[in-house]
């Protein structure tokens, strides 16, 4: 009678923690094994790059024009699809006027400096 709650706890623990974690690991491994040259990816550290070549357990990423780095496949966090927002693209603020600066509004003096 006292063993039933223990078994129930183990079953709940398995379905809530172990099984979902294994599923995420399998999905990540499948994504890492399906990398091909030309794929845009983000590493687990947040670096964006394009796959140039795939070796056994390594991936060569081009992070800037003519700058290539070698990473292990496990460091690839996700594949970036064309619809995903990319952090390395500059965001343009369309509400700001390029001719109006803080110094122009303050008579040529920077407002952050004390007189």
Backbone as a printed PyTorch tensor [residue, N CA C, xyz], in Angstrom:
tensor([[[  0.8110,  -1.1900,   0.0000],
         [  0.0000,   0.0000,   0.0000],
         [  0.8580,   1.2590,   0.0000]],

        [[  1.9570,   1.2780,   0.6830],
         [  2.7940,   2.4620,   0.7450],
         [  3.7000,   2.6120,  -0.4800]],

        [[  3.7550,   1.5860,  -1.3160],
         [  4.5990,   1.6590,  -2.5050],
         [  3.8590,   2.3050,  -3.6880]],

        [[  2.5360,   2.3140,  -3.6790],
         [  1.7360,   2.8730,  -4.7740],
         [  2.0150,   4.3690,  -4.9910]],

        [[  2.0690,   5.2080,  -3.9460],
         [  2.3730,   6.6270,  -4.1770],
         [  3.7790,   6.8300,  -4.7540]],

        [[  4.7090,   5.9970,  -4.3720],
         [  6.0640,   6.1030,  -4.8970],
         [  6.1040,   5.7790,  -6.3910]],

        [[  5.4030,   4.7340,  -6.7940],
         [  5.3380,   4.3710,  -8.2130],
         [  4.6360,   5.4650,  -9.0040]],

        [[  3.5610,   5.9860,  -8.4580],
         [  2.8430,   7.0770,  -9.1180],
         [  3.7440,   8.3010,  -9.2860]],

        [[  4.5410,   8.6120,  -8.3000],
         [  5.4660,   9.7410,  -8.3700],
         [  6.5110,   9.5340,  -9.4690]],

        [[  7.0390,   8.3310,  -9.5910],
         [  8.0210,   8.0260, -10.6330],
         [  7.3860,   8.1540, -12.0190]],

        [[  6.1650,   7.6790, -12.1890],
         [  5.4750,   7.7670, -13.4810],
         [  5.2200,   9.2320, -13.8500]],

        [[  4.7470,  10.0120, -12.9110],
         [  4.5000,  11.4380, -13.1650],
         [  5.8100,  12.1490, -13.4980]],

        [[  6.8450,  11.8570, -12.7500],
         [  8.1670,  12.4430, -13.0010],
         [  8.6380,  12.1230, -14.4130]],

        [[  8.4450,  10.8840, -14.8590],
         [  8.8590,  10.4780, -16.2000],
         [  8.1100,  11.2690, -17.2670]],

        [[  6.7830,  11.3420, -17.1620],
         [  5.9860,  11.9970, -18.2010],
         [  6.1110,  13.5190, -18.1940]],

        [[  6.4140,  14.1220, -17.0480],
         [  6.5130,  15.5750, -16.9990],
         [  7.9250,  16.0980, -17.2440]],

        [[  8.9530,  15.3290, -16.9420],
         [ 10.3230,  15.8320, -17.0480],
         [ 11.2000,  15.0650, -18.0300]],

        [[ 11.2810,  13.7780, -17.8940],
         [ 12.2400,  13.0050, -18.6780],
         [ 11.8090,  12.8900, -20.1380]],

        [[ 10.5800,  12.5280, -20.3950],
         [ 10.1120,  12.3160, -21.7660],
         [ 10.1790,  13.5900, -22.6170]],

        [[  9.7070,  14.7510, -22.1430],
         [  9.8170,  15.9700, -22.9640],
         [ 11.2700,  16.3740, -23.2310]],

        [[ 12.1540,  16.1600, -22.2570],
         [ 13.5600,  16.5030, -22.4540],
         [ 14.1870,  15.6190, -23.5180]],

        [[ 13.8880,  14.3460, -23.5210],
         [ 14.4010,  13.4440, -24.5560],
         [ 13.8960,  13.8470, -25.9360]],

        [[ 12.6390,  14.2430, -26.0100],
         [ 12.0620,  14.6580, -27.2880],
         [ 12.7820,  15.8950, -27.8180]],

        [[ 13.0610,  16.8780, -26.9450],
         [ 13.7970,  18.0820, -27.3610],
         [ 15.2050,  17.7350, -27.8160]],

        [[ 15.8620,  16.8080, -27.1150],
         [ 17.2090,  16.3940, -27.5050],
         [ 17.2050,  15.7140, -28.8690]],

        [[ 16.2260,  14.8710, -29.1300],
         [ 16.1360,  14.1910, -30.4170],
         [ 15.8590,  15.1810, -31.5440]],

        [[ 14.9990,  16.1690, -31.3000],
         [ 14.7190,  17.1800, -32.3160],
         [ 15.9550,  18.0160, -32.6180]],

        [[ 16.7070,  18.3880, -31.5800],
         [ 17.9290,  19.1680, -31.7810],
         [ 18.9670,  18.3630, -32.5520]],

        [[ 19.1140,  17.0960, -32.2210],
         [ 20.0650,  16.2370, -32.9210],
         [ 19.6730,  16.0630, -34.3860]],

        [[ 18.3900,  15.9010, -34.6490],
         [ 17.9130,  15.7670, -36.0310],
         [ 18.1730,  17.0560, -36.8110]],

        [[ 17.9350,  18.2200, -36.1870],
         [ 18.1890,  19.5030, -36.8460],
         [ 19.6820,  19.6550, -37.1390]],

        [[ 20.5380,  19.3080, -36.1860],
         [ 21.9780,  19.4460, -36.3650],
         [ 22.5030,  18.5080, -37.4370]],

        [[ 21.9280,  17.3200, -37.5690],
         [ 22.3640,  16.3740, -38.5890],
         [ 21.8370,  16.7170, -39.9750]],

        [[ 20.8260,  17.5650, -40.0610],
         [ 20.2580,  17.9220, -41.3610],
         [ 20.8140,  19.2370, -41.9150]],

        [[ 21.8600,  19.7740, -41.2890],
         [ 22.4440,  21.0350, -41.7640],
         [ 23.1170,  20.8330, -43.1120]],

        [[ 22.8940,  21.7890, -44.0090],
         [ 23.5110,  21.7610, -45.3260],
         [ 24.1030,  23.1370, -45.6170]],

        [[ 25.0900,  23.2160, -46.4980],
         [ 25.6510,  24.5240, -46.8600],
         [ 24.5670,  25.4650, -47.3860]],

        [[ 24.6530,  26.7150, -46.9500],
         [ 23.6760,  27.7290, -47.3430],
         [ 22.5950,  27.9620, -46.3070]],

        [[ 22.5110,  27.1110, -45.3090],
         [ 21.5030,  27.2500, -44.2560],
         [ 21.9160,  28.3510, -43.2910]],

        [[ 20.9870,  29.2370, -42.9790],
         [ 21.2420,  30.3170, -42.0130],
         [ 20.8940,  29.7790, -40.6360]],

        [[ 21.8220,  29.9130, -39.6730],
         [ 21.6270,  29.3430, -38.3420],
         [ 21.9690,  30.3580, -37.2660]],

        [[ 21.5310,  30.0540, -36.0400],
         [ 21.9270,  30.8090, -34.8650],
         [ 22.5450,  29.8190, -33.8860]],

        [[ 23.7050,  30.1560, -33.3430],
         [ 24.3490,  29.2760, -32.3760],
         [ 23.6760,  29.4270, -31.0190]],

        [[ 24.0370,  28.5590, -30.0940],
         [ 23.4550,  28.6240, -28.7560],
         [ 23.9050,  29.8830, -28.0130]],

        [[ 24.9760,  30.5290, -28.4790],
         [ 25.4460,  31.7670, -27.8580],
         [ 24.8490,  33.0020, -28.5140]],

        [[ 24.0360,  32.8140, -29.5690],
         [ 23.3640,  33.9390, -30.2050],
         [ 24.0580,  34.4900, -31.4240]],

        [[ 25.0770,  33.8190, -31.9320],
         [ 25.8030,  34.2760, -33.1170],
         [ 25.0950,  33.7610, -34.3610]],

        [[ 24.8160,  34.6580, -35.3040],
         [ 24.1760,  34.2820, -36.5490],
         [ 25.2350,  34.0110, -37.6000]],

        [[ 24.9930,  33.0350, -38.4450],
         [ 25.9330,  32.7260, -39.5080],
         [ 25.2740,  31.8480, -40.5510]],

        [[ 26.0050,  31.6540, -41.6470],
         [ 25.5500,  30.8060, -42.7370],
         [ 26.4760,  29.6110, -42.8380]],

        [[ 25.9090,  28.4170, -42.9260],
         [ 26.7060,  27.2000, -43.0250],
         [ 27.4190,  27.1880, -44.3710]],

        [[ 28.7510,  27.0390, -44.3220],
         [ 29.5640,  26.9690, -45.5370],
         [ 29.8990,  25.5210, -45.8510]],

        [[ 30.2630,  24.7580, -44.8230],
         [ 30.6180,  23.3540, -45.0100],
         [ 30.2700,  22.5820, -43.7420]],

        [[ 30.0540,  21.2840, -43.9270],
         [ 29.7460,  20.4050, -42.8020],
         [ 30.7430,  19.2560, -42.8240]],

        [[ 31.5150,  19.1190, -41.7260],
         [ 32.4030,  17.9780, -41.5700],
         [ 31.6850,  16.9530, -40.6930]],

        [[ 32.4120,  15.9870, -40.1440],
         [ 31.7850,  14.9420, -39.3250],
         [ 30.9820,  15.5380, -38.1780]],

        [[ 31.6520,  16.1410, -37.2400],
         [ 30.9810,  16.7470, -36.0870],
         [ 31.1530,  18.2550, -36.0600]],

        [[ 31.7020,  18.8280, -37.1110],
         [ 31.9730,  20.2650, -37.1720],
         [ 31.1410,  20.9300, -38.2530]],

        [[ 30.9040,  22.2100, -38.0530],
         [ 30.2200,  23.0420, -39.0330],
         [ 31.0620,  24.2920, -39.2110]],

        [[ 31.2910,  24.6860, -40.4400],
         [ 32.0090,  25.9270, -40.7030],
         [ 30.9720,  26.9810, -41.0500]],

        [[ 30.9620,  28.0600, -40.2510],
         [ 29.9920,  29.1380, -40.4300],
         [ 30.6760,  30.3730, -40.9700]],

        [[ 30.0070,  31.0460, -41.8870],
         [ 30.4620,  32.3530, -42.3490],
         [ 29.6600,  33.3730, -41.5560]],

        [[ 30.3620,  34.1210, -40.6940],
         [ 29.6680,  35.0690, -39.8200],
         [ 29.6870,  36.4790, -40.3760]],

        [[ 30.5720,  36.7340, -41.3250],
         [ 30.6650,  38.0040, -42.0370],
         [ 31.2980,  37.6700, -43.3890]],

        [[ 31.2340,  38.5730, -44.3440],
         [ 31.8460,  38.2740, -45.6390],
         [ 33.3200,  37.8780, -45.4870]],

        [[ 33.6480,  36.6930, -45.9810],
         [ 35.0050,  36.1360, -45.9750],
         [ 35.5540,  35.8650, -44.5720]],

        [[ 34.7070,  35.7570, -43.5560],
         [ 35.1380,  35.3990, -42.2050],
         [ 34.4110,  34.1120, -41.8200]],

        [[ 35.1880,  33.0310, -41.7060],
         [ 34.6220,  31.7240, -41.4100],
         [ 35.1580,  31.2180, -40.0850]],

        [[ 34.2810,  30.5850, -39.3090],
         [ 34.6620,  30.0040, -38.0240],
         [ 34.1830,  28.5670, -37.9700]],

        [[ 34.8670,  27.7460, -37.1830],
         [ 34.5230,  26.3310, -37.0370],
         [ 33.7990,  26.1320, -35.7060]],

        [[ 32.6630,  25.4410, -35.7550],
         [ 31.8430,  25.1740, -34.5760],
         [ 31.5100,  23.6850, -34.5540]],

        [[ 31.2880,  23.1440, -33.3690],
         [ 30.7500,  21.7900, -33.2760],
         [ 29.2530,  21.8570, -33.5570]],

        [[ 28.6980,  20.7910, -34.0940],
         [ 27.2790,  20.7830, -34.4370],
         [ 26.3880,  21.0490, -33.2210]],

        [[ 26.8250,  20.6010, -32.0660],
         [ 26.0230,  20.7750, -30.8520],
         [ 25.8600,  22.2450, -30.4750]],

        [[ 26.6980,  23.1210, -31.0140],
         [ 26.6110,  24.5450, -30.7070],
         [ 25.5590,  25.2580, -31.5540]],

        [[ 24.9810,  24.5760, -32.5300],
         [ 23.9520,  25.1890, -33.3650],
         [ 22.6300,  25.1010, -32.6150]],

        [[ 22.0540,  26.2560, -32.3010],
         [ 20.8260,  26.2990, -31.5170],
         [ 19.5770,  26.1480, -32.3450]],

        [[ 19.5290,  26.8280, -33.4900],
         [ 18.3380,  26.7250, -34.3330],
         [ 18.6480,  27.1790, -35.7360]],

        [[ 17.8000,  26.7620, -36.6530],
         [ 17.8840,  27.2030, -38.0340],
         [ 17.0080,  28.4370, -38.1650]],

        [[ 17.5450,  29.4760, -38.7840],
         [ 16.8070,  30.7240, -38.9490],
         [ 16.0870,  30.6710, -40.2860]],

        [[ 14.7780,  30.8020, -40.2470],
         [ 13.9950,  30.8170, -41.4760],
         [ 13.8710,  32.2480, -41.9710]],

        [[ 13.6140,  32.4370, -43.2570],
         [ 13.5470,  33.8020, -43.8020],
         [ 12.5270,  34.7070, -43.1170]],

        [[ 11.4920,  34.1750, -42.5030],
         [ 10.4890,  34.9920, -41.8340],
         [ 10.8650,  35.4170, -40.4360]],

        [[ 11.9030,  34.7920, -39.8540],
         [ 12.3210,  35.1250, -38.4900],
         [ 13.0150,  36.4780, -38.4570]],

        [[ 12.7820,  37.2810, -37.4180],
         [ 13.5390,  38.5240, -37.2870],
         [ 14.9920,  38.2100, -36.9490]],

        [[ 15.9050,  38.9230, -37.5650],
         [ 17.3310,  38.6890, -37.3500],
         [ 17.8860,  39.8370, -36.5400]],

        [[ 18.6120,  39.5260, -35.4810],
         [ 19.1120,  40.5390, -34.5590],
         [ 20.2470,  41.3670, -35.1470]],

        [[ 20.9740,  40.8470, -36.1680],
         [ 22.1080,  41.5950, -36.6790],
         [ 21.7330,  42.5920, -37.7710]],

        [[ 20.4650,  42.6750, -38.1380],
         [ 20.0320,  43.6750, -39.1020],
         [ 19.6480,  44.9470, -38.3500]],

        [[ 20.0910,  46.1130, -38.8370],
         [ 19.7740,  47.3530, -38.1360],
         [ 18.2820,  47.6750, -38.2080]],

        [[ 17.7760,  48.2020, -37.1280],
         [ 16.3820,  48.6020, -37.0640],
         [ 16.3160,  50.0930, -37.3470]],

        [[ 15.5040,  50.4850, -38.3040],
         [ 15.3970,  51.8800, -38.6920],
         [ 14.1980,  52.4810, -37.9810]],

        [[ 14.4330,  53.5660, -37.2570],
         [ 13.3690,  54.2760, -36.5790],
         [ 12.8300,  55.3210, -37.5370]],

        [[ 11.6420,  55.0740, -38.0810],
         [ 11.0840,  55.9650, -39.0890],
         [ 10.4790,  57.2240, -38.4860]],

        [[ 10.3100,  57.2830, -37.1720],
         [  9.7130,  58.4690, -36.5560],
         [ 10.7460,  59.5640, -36.3190]],

        [[ 12.0370,  59.2200, -36.3200],
         [ 13.0820,  60.2140, -36.0630],
         [ 13.3910,  60.9790, -37.3420]],

        [[ 13.6250,  62.2820, -37.1920],
         [ 14.0140,  63.1260, -38.3120],
         [ 15.5330,  63.2330, -38.3050]],

        [[ 16.1800,  62.9210, -39.4240],
         [ 17.6380,  62.8950, -39.4800],
         [ 18.2640,  64.2740, -39.2920]],

        [[ 17.5530,  65.3570, -39.5970],
         [ 18.1380,  66.6920, -39.5020],
         [ 18.0220,  67.2780, -38.1120]],

        [[ 17.1800,  66.7250, -37.2620],
         [ 16.9560,  67.2550, -35.9310],
         [ 17.7820,  66.4570, -34.9310]],

        [[ 18.7740,  67.0700, -34.3280],
         [ 19.5930,  66.4050, -33.3170],
         [ 19.4440,  67.1210, -31.9950]],

        [[ 19.9160,  66.5140, -30.9410],
         [ 19.8300,  67.1120, -29.6080],
         [ 20.6090,  68.4160, -29.5440]],

        [[ 21.7620,  68.4650, -30.1720],
         [ 22.5690,  69.6790, -30.1580],
         [ 21.8700,  70.8100, -30.9090]],

        [[ 21.1730,  70.5020, -31.9970],
         [ 20.4580,  71.5280, -32.7500],
         [ 19.3080,  72.1030, -31.9270]],

        [[ 18.6290,  71.2830, -31.1900],
         [ 17.4980,  71.7580, -30.3960],
         [ 17.9490,  72.5960, -29.2150]],

        [[ 19.1670,  72.4090, -28.7480],
         [ 19.6550,  73.1140, -27.5740],
         [ 20.6310,  74.2220, -27.9370]],

        [[ 20.5360,  74.7670, -29.0750],
         [ 21.3950,  75.8790, -29.4640],
         [ 22.8570,  75.4830, -29.6350]],

        [[ 23.1270,  74.2710, -30.0750],
         [ 24.4870,  73.8300, -30.3310],
         [ 25.1950,  73.2550, -29.1230]],

        [[ 24.5100,  73.1790, -27.9790],
         [ 25.1240,  72.6000, -26.7720],
         [ 24.5000,  71.2380, -26.4880]],

        [[ 25.3360,  70.3230, -26.0480],
         [ 24.8630,  68.9930, -25.6930],
         [ 24.1440,  69.0620, -24.3540]],

        [[ 22.9240,  68.5130, -24.2900],
         [ 22.1450,  68.6140, -23.0550],
         [ 22.6900,  67.7300, -21.9410]],

        [[ 23.5400,  66.7540, -22.2690],
         [ 24.0850,  65.8740, -21.2250],
         [ 25.2540,  66.5150, -20.4800]],

        [[ 25.8290,  67.5860, -21.0110],
         [ 26.9470,  68.2600, -20.3500],
         [ 26.4170,  69.3580, -19.4450]],

        [[ 26.9920,  69.4730, -18.2660],
         [ 26.6310,  70.5420, -17.3310],
         [ 27.4330,  71.7810, -17.6510]],

        [[ 26.8080,  72.9520, -17.5740],
         [ 27.5230,  74.2160, -17.8730],
         [ 28.2190,  74.7540, -16.6560]]])
